[in-house]
Amino acid sequence: MEILPPCFGVLRAALLALIASFASLPIVPAQAVSDEAILAKRPPKLLSELGFFSDLNGQVPADGVLPFAINTPLFSDKALKYRFVYLPEGKAAEFVADEAFEFPVG
């Protein structure tokens, strides 16, 4: 049997307490993307109120939210980045040669 230093017991107890606190959080059902929240005069207090993800923890995009990657990734301390764009239903981004895409409001 391997004997670990006492600090590992404290860390284990703290980790178990942290996991237990997350387990007691309420499960909030996912909402659809809210065009009203996006176009409101005041932005929502929480980004989650925009409804961009059907599973916020897993970053599963909601319907209409599209993942994308850029062809010239920026260095960011080796952190992984996931990018998403939302287009309102029936709208499209317009491509203009030698310019940036033009996106609809929303």
C-alpha positions as CSV (number, residue, x, y, z in Angstrom):
1,M,0.0,0.0,0.0
2,E,1.4,3.4,-1.0
3,I,1.3,6.1,1.6
4,L,0.7,9.6,0.4
5,P,1.6,12.8,2.1
6,P,-1.2,14.3,4.3
7,C,-1.8,17.2,1.8
8,F,-3.3,14.7,-0.7
9,G,-6.1,13.8,1.8
10,V,-7.0,17.5,2.1
11,L,-6.9,18.0,-1.7
12,R,-9.1,14.9,-2.2
13,A,-11.6,16.1,0.4
14,A,-11.7,19.6,-1.2
15,L,-12.2,18.1,-4.7
16,L,-15.0,15.9,-3.5
17,A,-16.7,18.9,-1.8
18,L,-16.4,20.8,-5.1
19,I,-17.9,18.0,-7.1
20,A,-20.7,17.7,-4.6
21,S,-21.5,21.4,-4.9
22,F,-21.8,21.2,-8.7
23,A,-24.0,18.2,-8.4
24,S,-26.5,20.3,-6.3
25,L,-26.8,23.0,-9.0
26,P,-30.2,23.2,-10.7
27,I,-30.4,21.9,-14.3
28,V,-31.6,24.7,-16.5
29,P,-33.2,23.6,-19.8
30,A,-31.6,25.0,-23.0
31,Q,-33.4,27.7,-24.8
32,A,-33.5,28.5,-28.4
33,V,-31.5,31.5,-29.7
34,S,-33.3,34.6,-28.7
35,D,-33.4,37.3,-31.5
36,E,-35.2,39.5,-29.1
37,A,-32.4,39.3,-26.6
38,I,-29.8,39.9,-29.3
39,L,-31.6,43.0,-30.7
40,A,-32.7,44.4,-27.4
41,K,-31.6,48.0,-26.4
42,R,-29.9,46.6,-23.4
43,P,-28.0,43.3,-23.6
44,P,-28.9,40.5,-21.2
45,K,-27.1,40.3,-17.9
46,L,-25.8,36.8,-18.8
47,L,-24.5,35.6,-22.1
48,S,-26.3,32.3,-21.6
49,E,-29.6,34.2,-22.0
50,L,-28.8,34.6,-25.7
51,G,-29.3,30.8,-26.1
52,F,-26.4,30.2,-28.4
53,F,-25.7,26.7,-26.9
54,S,-28.1,23.8,-26.5
55,D,-25.5,22.4,-24.0
56,L,-23.6,25.3,-22.5
57,N,-21.0,23.1,-20.6
58,G,-20.3,21.0,-23.7
59,Q,-20.5,24.0,-26.0
60,V,-22.9,22.3,-28.3
61,P,-24.3,25.0,-30.5
62,A,-28.0,25.6,-30.8
63,D,-29.9,25.4,-34.1
64,G,-28.7,28.2,-36.3
65,V,-25.4,28.6,-34.5
66,L,-22.5,27.5,-36.7
67,P,-19.0,26.6,-35.7
68,F,-16.2,27.9,-37.8
69,A,-12.4,28.1,-37.9
70,I,-10.2,30.9,-39.3
71,N,-7.4,30.0,-41.7
72,T,-4.8,32.1,-39.9
73,P,-5.1,31.1,-36.2
74,L,-3.9,33.7,-33.7
75,F,-1.4,32.6,-31.0
76,S,-3.0,32.5,-27.6
77,D,-0.7,30.7,-25.2
78,K,-1.6,27.3,-26.8
79,A,-5.2,27.6,-25.6
80,L,-7.9,25.9,-27.7
81,K,-10.5,28.3,-29.1
82,Y,-13.9,27.4,-30.5
83,R,-15.6,30.0,-32.6
84,F,-19.3,30.2,-33.5
85,V,-21.4,32.5,-35.6
86,Y,-25.2,33.0,-35.5
87,L,-27.3,34.0,-38.5
88,P,-31.0,34.8,-37.9
89,E,-33.3,32.5,-39.8
90,G,-33.6,33.3,-43.5
91,K,-30.5,35.6,-43.4
92,A,-27.1,35.1,-44.9
93,A,-23.6,36.8,-44.8
94,E,-22.6,38.5,-47.9
95,F,-19.2,37.9,-49.4
96,V,-17.4,40.9,-50.9
97,A,-14.1,40.2,-52.6
98,D,-11.1,41.8,-50.9
99,E,-13.3,42.9,-48.0
100,A,-14.7,41.5,-44.9
101,F,-18.0,39.5,-44.9
102,E,-21.0,41.7,-44.4
103,F,-23.3,40.2,-41.8
104,P,-27.0,41.0,-41.1
105,V,-27.9,42.7,-37.9
106,G,-28.4,40.1,-35.2
